[in-house]
Amino acid sequence: MLNVVRRSCVRTFLLCLAAGVAAPSIQAQESQHPGLAKQLNRIDLAVVGSGQINGDASGTAVVNAQPTTVKLTTGNTVGALITLRYTVKPLVGFEFNYGYARYTDTFRPFGAQPFGGVQQNTSEYSAGYVAHLRPVLGLHPFAGAGLGTLAFRPTPRGGEGLIKQARAAYYYTVGAEQTVLSPHFGIRVQVRQVFYKAPDFETNYLTIQKHTSTFEPGIGFFLHF
């Protein structure tokens, strides 16, 4: 897990470095092409570290050919979310998200020992609508909602040999942001919640047919072009 976090930090640092190196070139292009400047002014890229507070779920699965109540308990962890936004005007904006987290699902059949935990890498691919509201006490609040896909990929060593699976997902987000030091750099604080059907990895004794959610409080930074 620490290695994964380190790799994420390195990627984030390289992203910021690349953006910083590219900034003078972008500004030069803006001065020559006003239309390009207008479009770039509508774009921002954010990297947010977030808690992953996963909900539990219970349902009936087929265990040893018998219907059995199975409880899914999902570990909590931390993850990362990268968001690219295009804001046409304050109340009309669009965003594209990529999220990553690693955690373990544990399935407990009623009256029996739990199955082995399923360690997995989970990625979110989603898009949505976002509106920026009037500033409050110097902060710029926003709210949005969207949908996409969660890809659950059991790890080679901790995934119990299960296959990867994708689930449809939808989310809402609320938060606030503020530029600091420069009009091109700011801090973002947000809360998201992602809803989806519990994974079963195409396995009968894990199929509980229930929905659950992940609550994601987060803080990070954004680069405004």
N, C-alpha and C positions, 0 to 999 in steps of 0.2 A: 504493500500500500504506500509506503514511504517513497519507494522508487517511482511509483506512478505519480505521486504529488510532485516529486522533484522534476520529472520529465515535463509535467504540466507547467511548472514555474519557468523552466528553461524555454519552452515554446512561447509562453507569454512574454518573457524578456526579449526574445528574438523578434516577436511581432511588434513590440513597442520600438525596438531599435530600428526595424525596417521602416516603420511609420515615420520615425524621426528623421531618418536619412532621406526618405522620399519627400518630406515636407517642402524643402526649398524648391525642388523641381515642380511640385504641384502648384506652389504659389506663383512661379514663373509662368506656368501654363495659364493660370487664372488671369494674370495681367494681360495676356495676349488674347484670351478667348473668354469674354464676359459670360457667354452662355454656359461654358464649362464651369465657371466659378459658381453660377447659380445652382447648377445641378449638384456639384460637390458640397455646397453649403447645406444641402438637404440630407447628407449622409453622415452617420456616425457608427463607430464600431466599438462595442463594449465587451470587456472581459470581467465576469463576476464570479467570485467564489461563493458557493452557497452550501448551506446545510441541507442534508437529504433526510427528512423525517418521514419515514415510510409507514403507511398505515397497514394494519393487519386485516385479515379476512378469513371467514369460515364458510365452508360449503360441503357438499356431499360428493365424494369421489368413489370410484370403484376400486376397492382394495381386496385382493385375493378373491375376486369375483363377487364380492359383497359390497353393497352401498355402505359407506362409512363416512362419518363426519370427520373432516380434516381441517385443521386450522393452519393458516399460513402466517408465520411470523417473519417479518423482514427487518434486517439490521439497518440501523441508521449510520450515516457516514457523511462525508463532505464531497462535493463535486465542483465542477466548473461549467459555466455557461458562456458561450460566445454569441453575441447578438449583433446583427447588422440591421440598421434602421434607415428607412428612407421616409422623410417627413415632407409631405407636399405642403401642408400648412398645419397650424397647431392641432386642429381636431381631425386631421386626416394624415395618417401615417401607416407604414407597413414595416414589419420586421421578420427576419429570418433567424432561426435559432439552431445552434448545435450545443447539446449538453452531454456531459460524461460523468459517470460515477461507477464505483465498484462496491458491491455489498453482497450479502448472503441471504438467501431465502431458506427458511426451515419449515418443512411440512410435518405437522404432528397429527396423526390419526387418533381419534378418540379411543382411549383404553389401550394404547400401544406405544412403543418407543418411537420417537421421531425418526423420520427418514434422515439420511445424511443431508447436511446443508448444501445448497446449490450456490456456490460462489459464481458471480457473473459480472461481466462488464456491460453496462447499460448506456446506450447512446440515444439521445433525443434529436430528431429532425423535425422541425415544425416551422410554421409560418402563421402570422396573425396580423390583426389590426391594432394600432396603438394611437391614443389621443393624448396630446400634451395640454394640460389645463393651465389656468392662470396662475402666475407665481404666488406663493404664500410664504411670507417672512423670508424672502430671498431664495426660496427653494422652488424648483419647477416640478410639480407633480405630474404623473402620467398614469394611465390605465390602459389595459389592453386584453385581448383574448385571441385564441387561435387554436389550431389543431395540427396534427401531424402523426408521427410514428415513433414508438419506442422500440428499439432493437435490443433484445436480451441475448447475450452471448456467454454461455457458461465457459468458465476458464478451463484450460487443458488439465490442470492439476486439481482444481477444487470444484469442478462442474459436474461431477458424478457421471461423466460420459454422456450427458444430455446434449441435444441438438439446439441450435440457436432458434430464436422465434421473434417475430415482430407483432406488436399490438398497436391498434389505433389509439390515439390519445388526444385529449383536448385540455386547454389550460386557460387560466386567467392570471394577470399580473397587475400589481399596483406598486407604486414607488415614487421616488423623488430624486432629482439630480441637481447638481450645481457645478458650474465651471469654477476652476481654481487656477491660479497662477497665469493662465492663458485662456483665450476664448476657444482654443482647440483642445483643451484637456479638462476633464471634470470627474467628479465622484458620483457614483450612482448607488442608491440603496433601494432594495426592492423585496417584495414578497410574491412568490408564485405558488400555484397549486396545480399539479398535473393529475388528471384522472384517466384511468385505463383499466382494462380487464386483467386480472391476475394472470401471470404467465403459468403455463403448465408444461411447456417444452414437449408438446405432442405426446404426453405420457398419461395413461388413464388414471393411475393412482395419485396424480397431482392435479387433475382437472376438477376444480371446485366451482367453475362457472360464476365467479363473483368479481365485482369491481372494487377497486381500491384506489388510493391516491398517494402522491408524494407532496409534502409541504416543503417549500424551498425558500427560507429567508436568506438573503444574500447581500453582499457589498462588494463593490469593485470600482473600476474606472472606465471612462469612455474617451475616445478620440473623435473629435469633431472636425471634419475636413473643411 
